């Protein structure tokens, strides 16, 4: 099964590459591709959600690859700033950034600007090493797979020994599997921390030892999840070895649900519903997976010893009853989580997240069908007659093995899925639209909030060459059109909301689809500059 996990996760990670960012960069100062007359004093980046900025979060390189920032990174809520080591001379500069988003995932990016008379094409391109990041992301997927697999095996195995198993001679052998799963899960959970630090800082595996980095990695509930998982697994081992049933069961629940404390569900609305569904989902998945694995080992061992198949059938019956409840719970909670992260059919079929979710759902459905076949056909046959049960036993062992292998692949899919941008975000569903386009030598940032059909607030920020808001236009006009429905252009006059800030409120974007918004800025009596945006308005 470990080999199957390695193969599945490796292939799935390569298929899912690249995984997009979870936090979105809204604006920078200086703006991307901007041309400055003088050196900026600081570099700032603004995101769409709260982020953590560890050591090396923002770096500035000159065109020869030499760092020109002072390393003093400050993160406040949605904004990160870094100072410069001195006044920048004429030349092209590259800013690379790596932050930890609110769902605890490291994300990265880069932008360029020039000072004075310089060629932007000469900007340094080595600030982000995609090959190095990909290597750490693959290692991270393996670590997550072993963390999930080990912890869920231990948690579900403890439940199996406490509530399902009949106390036979094979308990000691099954107990070793539970203890081994706990050890593998705990080690993998700890190994994930330096891997996340390497991705968040770009400083390699040893980055976790730098001052402040461990604290940044453990922020946003990662620390809580890590401690809960390790304490829960310790309780699983102690309770199972000493036969303290309550301790083992409590530890199993804590270890399993610790994975729900981080990830997509922690930042997805409605929070209470999604978090509750995630907690139940991982708890029943643990019971199902751990139980299937231990049941497979039990049946294989008892068959080789020619034990009573009817007695084994009673254990199988108890497990399949529990598994039936788990299947229903997994189906309901899985559908809830899927709805929360997808929201639309196009997001399900056209995004990496949606395609992986379809594959995972099909596999879970296959396992459920095999389990139903065992429960309603093989177990009754096994109990009816000991003699005829011999052949049924072999058949039952084969189908249970199929369940176990399929569940391992499901865990491999999950290890990749949790680090892929949710389908709703990848498809732009429920996401505020923001984009910056050139406006002559300056730029304009367009924001559509909430970017759904109906009432929207359209914000426009005119930015000078340094990326700062400026009153660059005497008048501003918007042309709105929806070519697919032959609507427009509708001419609208936004009101002035502040220096360089214009706003248009209304129901003009009342039909979902790809709208074309043309910004016309009258900069003088005889000169007008334009910028065009393609805005996908959600239903």
N, C-alpha and C positions, 0 to 999 in steps of 0.2 A: 504493500500500500504506500510506503514511503516513496518507492520508485515511481509509482503512478502519480503521486503528488508532485514530485519533481518535474516529471515530463509534462503533466498538465499545466502547471503554473508557468513553466518556461515557455511552452508553446503559446499559451494564452496571453502572456505578457507581450511577446513579440507581435502577436496579432492585434493587440490593443494599442500598440504604440502609435503616435504619442499620446500621452494622457494630458489633457489640457489643464490650465490653471483653474483653481477654485475661487481665489480672490481675483477681482478684476481691477486693473489699473485704470483709473478714470482720467487723471491729469498729471502732468509733470511740469516742473519749472527748473530749467528751461523746457520748452515744448520739444517733442520729438522732431528732428530734422530742422530745427530752428537755426537762424543765423544771427549771432549776437555781435553787436559792435564792441562791447566791453565785457570783461569777465564777470560772471555771476558771483555772488558772495556765498551762496549755499545751493545745494541741489535738494529739491523736495519732490515727493511722490505721494499722490492721494489715491486711495483704494475705495472700493464700494462696501467694505466691511472692516471690522476691527482686525488688525493683524499684529503679529509679534515679529520683531526684527532682531535676530541674533547677530553675533559677531560676523562681520563681513557682509552684512545685509545689503549695503549699497557701496559700490566701488566706482571710482571714476578713473578712466585710463586716457592718456594722451595717445596720439596716433602711433607712437613707438611702443605702446604697451606698458608704459610706466604709470604707476598709480599716482594720482595728484590729489586725492582726497585725504583728509586728516584722520579718518577712521572713527570720528566721533558721531556715531549713528544715534539718533533720537527718534523713538516711536511714540506718538501720542494718538491714541484712538485710530483714526483712519489715515493718518499722515506720517510719513517717515522723512527725516531730513538728515543730511550729512554735510559737514563743512569741507572746505578745500584747504589744502596745505599752503596755498599762496595765490597770488593773482595769476590767472591763466593767460598765457600768451596766445598769439594768433595760431590757430590750428584746429583740427577736428578732434572731438572728444567723444568717448563712449561711456555710458553709465549702465552698469549691470546691477540687477537687484535680485535678491532672494529673501523671501519672507515666509512666515508660517501663517496660513489663513485661519479663519475662525473655526473651521472644521478640522484643524490640526494638521493639515497637509502642507508640505513645503511647495512653494511655487516660485517661478523665476521669470525673468525677462530682461530686455535691454532696450536702450534708445540712444540716439546720437544727436549732437549739436556741434556747431562751429563757433569760433570766436574770431572776429576780424575777417580778413580776406583769406579764406581757406576752402579747400575742396572736401566736401562731406564724404566723397567716395574713399578718401584715405583714412577714414576712421578705423580704429583698432577693432578687429573682429574676433579676438581670442579670449575675451573676457568670460564667456560662458562656454564650457567644454561639453557639448551634447553627448559625446562618447562617454565621458566620465560620469555624467549624470545618469545616462542610461544604465551604466554598469551598476551604480548604486540603487537605481530603481528596481533592477532585476533582483539584486540581493535583498532589497526590501520586500519584494513580492514573495520570495522564498521564505524570509523570516516571518512574514505575516501568515503564510500558509501553514508553517509549522506551529506558529503561536495559536492560530485558530484550531488546527487539527489536534494538537496536543491537549489544549485546554478543553475543547469540546469532548474529546475522547475521554479525558479524565472525569469531567463532570457527568457525562452520560453514563460512563462506566460505574461511577460511584452510585448513581441512582439505580442502575441495573443490579448491582450487588446488594443494595439495601432493600429493594422492593420487588425485584423480579426473580432473581436467582434462588434456587432451592437449597442452597447451602451444601451442595455436593463437594466431592473431593477436588474438583477442578477449581474451587474458589481461589486457592493460593496462586494458581497459574494466571487466572484472570486478574487477581489483585496486582500481580507484577506489571500487567499491561496498564492498569490505572496509574500506578506509581510512575511507570515509564512515561506515560502521556503527560503527567503533571510535570515531570522534569523537563521534557522536551518543550512543553508550552512555556514554562517559566524562563528557560534559557532563551528561547526565541523572542519572548517579550522584551527581555533585557537587551538582546542584541539589536532589536529594532531601534533603540534609542540612539546609539552612535551612527547608525545608518541615516536616520532622520536628521541628525546634526550635520552629517556630511552633505546631505542634499540642501539643507537650509543655509549653510555657510559656504560651501564649495571648498572647504579646507581639508577634506579627507576624513578618514576614520578617526583620527585623533582629535578632531574638532571638539568632541564632547568634553575634553579635558581643559579647554580654554575657559577663562573666567566668564560666567554668565550664560554660557551656551546651554548647559544642562537645564538651568532654570527656564530658559526660553523654550526648549524642547518639551519640558514637562508642563508648560502653561496650557491654558484652554482645555482643562480636564484630562490631559494625557497623564499627568501625575496621578490623579485619582484613579483612572482606569488601570494604570500599571500596578499601583499598590493593591487595589481590589483584586486583580487577577492573581497576583502572587500570594496574597493572604488567603484567598479562596482555594487555590491549589494546595497550599500547605494544609488547610483544614480538610480537604478531600483526602490527602494522604494519611493524616493522623486519624481522622474518623474512620476511614476504611480499614486501616491496619489494626486499630484497637477495637473495631466493631462498634464505634460510637455513632449510631445511625443518624442522630439529629445533627451532629457536627459534620458528618460527611455530606448530608443533604444540604445543609446551609452553605457549606463551602462550595458545593457543586453549583448552587444557584448564583452565589456571588461571583465565582470564576466565570461562569457563562455570561452573565449580564454585564460584566465589566467592559466588554467590547462595545456595548451600546452607549457608553459614556463619551465616546469620541466619534468623529466621522460625520457623514452627511446629515444624519437624522438630528444632530444637535443644533443645526442651523436652518432646518426646514420647517416651514409653517404648514399646518398648525402644530406647534412644538409639542404640546402635551399629548396629542393623538399620535404623532409620529414617534416620539420617544417611547410611549407606552407600547406601541406596536413593535418597535425594535427590541425592547426588553423581552417581551413575550416570545418574539421570533427566535432570538438566539437561545433562550432558555429551552424551548421545546425542540429546537434543532439539535441542541446538545444531547437531550434525552434520546432523541431518535438516532443520531449518529453513533454515540457511544454505545447505546444498546445494541445496534445492528452489529457493530464490530465485535463486542463481547459475545453476542449470540452466535456469530459465525465461528468464533474460536471454541465456544462451548460445544456446539454441534459437531465440529470436526474432531475434537478430542474424544467425545463420548462415542462417536461412531467407530473410531479406531479401537476403542476398548469394548465394542459390542455391548454397550449399555442398553438399558430398557428404552426403546424409542417412545413409548407411551408417556413415561415419566418426563422425558425431554419435551414431549409435546405439550405438557402442562406449562412448562417454562415458556415455550414458544407462544402458547395461547395468552399468557399474562403479558408477554412483551407486545404481541400484536394488538391487544386491546389498548395498551398504552400508546403504541405507535399510531393507531387509528385516531386517537385524540390528538396526538402530535401532528398528524397530517392535516387535520381540519384546522388546527391552530396555525400551522405554518402557512396554509393556504390563505386564511383570512388576513393574517398579519402581513404576509408577503404581498398580497394584493393591495393592502393599505399603503405599504412602503413603496410599492411600484407606482401607485397613483401619485404619491407625494413627490417622487423624483422624476416622473415622466410627464404627466398632465395632458399629453396630446398624442394622437396616433403617429403623427409625423416624427415626433421626438423618439418614439419607440422604435421605428423602423429605419430612421436615417442617422442615428447617432451610435457611436461605439458602445456607450452605456446601454442603450436600448437593445442593441443586438446581443450583448453579453447577457442582459437580463432575460431575453427570450431563450437563449441557450440554457441558462440556469433553470428557468421555469420548466422547460421541456424535460430536463434531467430529473428534476424533483417530481414532476408528473409521472415519469417512468418508474421511479422508485416507489411512488405511492401505488401505482398499478401492481407492481410486483408484490408489495406488502399486502394489498387487498387479496391477491391470488393466494398468498400464503395463508392469510387469516380465514378465508372462506372456503378454500379447497383443500390445501395440504394439511393444515392442522386438524380439521375434523377427520380426514382420512387416516392420519397418524394415530388418532385416538380410538378409532373404531376397531382396529385389529393389529396386534403386535406383529404377526407374521407378514401381512401385506404391508405393514408400516415400514419394513426394511427398505423397500424400493422408494417409498414416499420420502423416507428420511434422506436418502441420497438426493432426491429431487429438491427437497426443502433446503438442504445444505447448498446446493448449486444456486438456487434463487436468492438466498440470503447473501451469498458471496457477491452476486450481481448488485444487490442493494448496497453493500458496503463499498464496492469499487465505485459505483455511481456517486455515492455520497462524498468520497474522497475527491472526485473530479469537481463536484459542486463546491467544495471548500476551496479548491484551486481557483475556480471562477470567482468566488467571493473575494479571495485575496487580491485579485486584479481589479474587480469591480469597485472596491472601496476607494481606489486611488484614481478612478476615471471620473471626469466631470459628469455630474448627473445630467440625464437626457434633457430635462427642462432647461437647464442652463446652457448646454451645448446648442440647443435649438432656439435659444433666445426667449423661451417662454417664462413669463413672470419676472423677466429681467429688465431693469431700466435700460433704455437705449442711451448710449453715449459714444460719441466719436468726434475726433478732431480732424478738420480738413484745412488745407492751405487757403488763405485768403490774400492773394497777392504775396507780399513779403511777410505778412503776418498770418494769423490763423483764427479759426472760429471753432468753438466746441459746442456741439448740439446735444442736448439732453432731453429725452422724452420720458416723462414719468406719469403714470406707471407703465406706459407702453402697452396698453390694452385698448381694444375697441371701445370707444365712448369718450368720457371726459379725460383729457390729458393736459398736463402743464408742460409746455415746450419752453426750455431755457436755452438761451444763446449767450455765450461768453466770447467776446472779442479779445484776443490775446495778442500782445505785441511780440516782437522778435525775441524777447527774453522770457516769454511764456506767462507774462503777468497781464491781468485784465486792464484794458485801456479803452478810452472813448475814441475809437478810430473812425467812426462813421457819423455823418450828419443825419442819416436816416437809414432804417433797416426794413426790408420787406421780405416776406416769405411767400413762395409759390408752392402750394400743396397739390399733388396730383396722384391718382391711383390708376395707372395705365390699364391694369387688368379689367377694371370696371368702367373705363372711359370717363373717369371723374377728373375735373380740373383742367388746367391749373386754377386753384382758388387763391386769390391774392389776399394776404392778411398783413396787418400792421401790428407788430408786437409793441408792448409798452416798455418804457425804460424802467428797469428794476434796480439799477445801481450803475456805478462806473463800468462801462463796457458790458453790462448785463441787461439783456432784453428778455421779455417773457410774453408768451401767448397762452392763454387759458381758454379752453372751449371743447366742443364736441366735433370739431372738424374731422378728426381721425376716428370716425364712428364705425368704419367698416374694416375688418381685419384684412391684411394683405400687405404687399410691399409698396409703400408710399415713396414717392420721390419728393424730397423737400429741397428747394433751391433757395439759398440765402443770397439776397442782393443787398450789398452794402454801398450806399452812396457816400463816397469819401470826399468828393468835391462836387462843384457844380457841373463839371464835365466828365467825371470819372466814376465808374461803378465797378465793383469787384463782386464776383460770385463764387459760391461753393455749393456743391451738390451732394446730397446725402440720400442713401437708399435705406429706408427704415421699415423693418418688418414689424408691423403692428399685430399683436397677438389677439386672439378671440376673447 
